[in-house]
Amino acid sequence: MKIGLIGLGQMGRGIAHRLLDHGCALSVWNRTAAAAEPFRQHGAIIATEPDGLFDADVIITMLADDAAVEAVWITSGLLQRMPATALHLNMASVSLHMGQQLAALHRAAGSPYVSAPVFGRPEAAATGQLDIIAAGAAMAITRCEPLFAVLGRRWFNAGTEAPCANIVKIARNFLLGSIIESLGEAFALVQKSGVDPALFLDIITSTSMNAPAYKNYGRLMLEPPAQPTFSLKLGLKDVELALAAGNDTAVPLPLATLLREQHLAAITHGYGDRDWAALGNYVAARAGL
């Protein structure tokens, strides 16, 4: 299988390394050409323009946001030029509106499309430990299954309508933001009364909240990483995607509104480029800790 990859940010680089490590025939294109060059020595073909990926069986998108996806795929006319022999596998996190727009445009163009956003950070991408949420036509998903086996520890079929995968990703990340905020508040509450937050984390993750989200983000609050792989600013993007989806579907999300206010306040106080878990550290600072 020939694979094309558009987007070599942290997640895209992890995906590229994983595919090359498995001997996949990979061509890559990035809007900043210098980011693609290191992959040449690992066997990747470097395309000078995205059209250079059109001989691929599957073209993976891992771009930063709606604006990047729109610029690369829609405004440029790339989507309309894409041959029906290539399948577009969009693994980026985009809004529900963008997910719907991409599905409609591919349908009109007669080109196969699968939306498959992922759960996991760059190290999970590089080691094939992503959780993948896929949606699209059954035959199109079947074509992608070998890639899911390489990139993910498991994958979930969200149905035949591609935007269903996008709303699952948005809703899940909204929940994750809620966990980070509430965990930060709980840490501050016990710490102000003299309880070690590390002890508190051990207690809750050994009892009713024995879940990776609590363990991982609690640890990131207690031991902030020097080099974040998912910043608080990116967390704000996910919260705003949830609010936009709620607006599009007439679903009130008052907790998301609160989360947005907290993220904006944390960014104002200099936490924006820290790990998403730093939202909990901002809560602690507000409590005088």
N, C-alpha and C positions, 0 to 999 in steps of 0.2 A: 504494500500500500504506500503510495506517495502522499506525503503530508505537507501542507503549507501552514505556516504560523505567522500571524500578523499581531505584533505587539510583544515587545521584549522588556517590559517592566519586570519587577521582582517576580511576579507570578509567571509571566511569560518565559522568563529565563529558566525558572524551575522546570516548567513543562518541556522546554527545548532540551535541557540536559537529560531529562528522563527519557524522552523519545530517542535521542541520540545514543544513550547508554543501552537502549534495547535494539539498536541496529536499524532504526527506522530511517527511511529515505526522507530527509527533511529539508525543505526550503523555507527561508525566513525573510520577512520584511519588517522593517521598523521605520517609523517616521523620522527618527534620528538615526541616520545610517551607522554612526560609530558604534552604537549599541549592538549591532548585528555582527560586526567584524570578528569578535572573539570566537564566534561559533564556526567560523570557516575552518579553523584548525581542528575542530572536532568532527568535521565531515559534512557540515551543513552547506547548502548552496545559498548564497546571499543574493536575493533579488533586488534589483535597483528600483523597481516599482511594483505595486501589488499585483498588477496584471501578470507579472512573471510567475505567479503561483497558480495560474489557471490550469496547468497540466496536472495538478494534484488531484487525488481522489477526494480528499477532505481538506478544507481550509479552516483552520482554527483561528478564531478571534479571541485575543485576551488584551483588550484595550481598557483604558482607565475609567471611562465614564461615557455618558450619552453623547457629549460633545465630540469626543474622539471617534466614537462609532459612527456618528452622523457624518463627520468630515471624511472619514476613510471610505465608508460604504455607500452613503447616500448622496451627499453633495457632489462627490467626485464622479458619480455615475458608475462606480465599480460594480455595484449590485446588478445593474441592468446589463453590464458587459459579461458577467460571469456565465460560463458555459453550463449547460444542464448536466454535463458529465461530472462536475465538481459539486460537492456538498459543503455548505457553510455550517460549521459547528461553532456556535457562539457560546463561549465559556465565560464571557465577561459578565459582571454584575451591571445590569442596566435597569432603567425604570420600566414599570409596567407599560407605559405609553410607548417607549422605544421598542420593547419586546413585541408589542402588537403591531407597530409600524414595520418592523423587520419581517415579521411573519407575513403580513399583507403584501409587502413589496416582493418577497420571494415567491409568493403564490402567484402574483401577477406576472412575474418574469418566468415562471415555470422552472425555477431552480430549487433543488431540495435544501431544506433548512431544519436544523435541530438547535434548540436552545438548551444549553447544559451548564448553568452556573455551578460553581463548586463551593464546598465548605473546606477550609483549610488554608494555612499560610504557605509561604514559598517553600519551606523545608518539606512540607507535605507533598507539594507538587513535584519536587525533585526526587522524592523517594517513593512515589506512587501511592501515597496514602490519602489522597483526596476523597471526599464524599461528593458524588456527582448527582445532580438532579437533572434528568433529561426529559424533554417533551418534544414531540414532533410526530410526523407520519411514521407508522410502524416500520416500513421498509427503510426509511432514512435512519431510524434509530438502530436497526439491525446492522447497517453499514458502519455505525460508530462503535459498536460493542467491542471490537478488538482494541480500540483506543481507550475505552473506559477500563478495560482490563489492565492496560499498561499504566494508566495515570491514576486510577482510583483503587482504594481498598474495597469499595462497594459503590453501586450506583442504583438510583431509584427511578422508576418510570412514572412520570407525573401525567402521562396521557398523550393524546394525539394533537392537542393544541399547544403550540410552542410557548406562548406567554404563561401557561400554567407553571412552568419551571421558574420563570422570573418572579412570580408572586410568592412561590414557596421560599425562594432565596430571600426576598425582601422581608417576609413575615418572620423567618427564622432569625435574621440579623436584628430585626426590631426586638425580638425576645432576648437576644444576646445583649443588646444595649441595656435593656431593662434589668438583666441580671447584674451587669457591671455597676449600674447606678445603685441598685438596692444592696449589693454586696458592699460597696463603698460606704453607704450610709450605716449598714450594720457594723462594719469594722469600726467606724468612728464612734458609734454608740457604745460598744463594749470597751473600746480603748479609753474613752473618757472616764470610765468607771474602774479602770485599772486592770482590765483583762487583756492579756497579750493577744493581738489579732491573729497571730500564727496559731495559737492554741484554739482560738475560736474557729479558724478555718479547718483545723484538724477535726474538731468536734462535729461541725456541720457536714463535712464531707465523709465522715465515718458513720453518719446516721442518715437523716432524711434527705440530704442533698448530695448524695454520692454520685455526682455527675462531672464529666470532664470540664464543662464550662465553669463551674464553681472552683474546681481544683486549679485549673490553668489560670483563670483570670485572678483568682485570689492570690496565687503565687506571684503573678506579674505585678500586682499591687504591692506586695511585700518585698519583692526583689525586682525592681524595675530594670528592664534590659537596657544596655548601653546603645544598642542599635535596634530600634523598633522595626518590625516587619509589617505592622499594620497600625497606622497612626490614629490618634484621636480625631484628626481632621477627616480621615476616611470613614471613621465611625459616624461622624456628623452626616456625611454623604448618605450612608445607609439609613439613618433616621429620617432624613429628608425624602429618600425614596419611599419609605413607608408612609409618610404624610401625603406625598403626592399620589400614591396608590389608593390611600384612603379617600382622598378627594375625588379621584377618578371613579371610585366604586361606591361613593356615598356611605363610607364606613367611618364613623367618628373614632378618632384615636387620641383621646386626651392625654394618655401617658406618653405618647410620641411627642406631643407638643411640649410637655415638661422636659423630656429628654433633650429636645432641640435646644431649649433655653439653657439647660445645664451644660451642654456641649459648647454652645456659643460663649457662655461665661467662662468655661475652662480655657477655651482658646484665647479669650481676651486676657486671661491671666498667665498666658505663656505655656499652656500645656498641649497646644495643638500638634506639635511635632513629636510628642512622646507617644508611647504605646497607648492603644485604646483604653487599656486598664487604668491609665493615669487619671481617668475621670474619677475613680475612687480616691486617688491621692488628692485631687482637687477638693472633693467632699471633705476629706480629712483636714485639709488646710483651712477650709471655711469653718470647721469646728474648732480651730485653734490648735490642732495637733501638728 
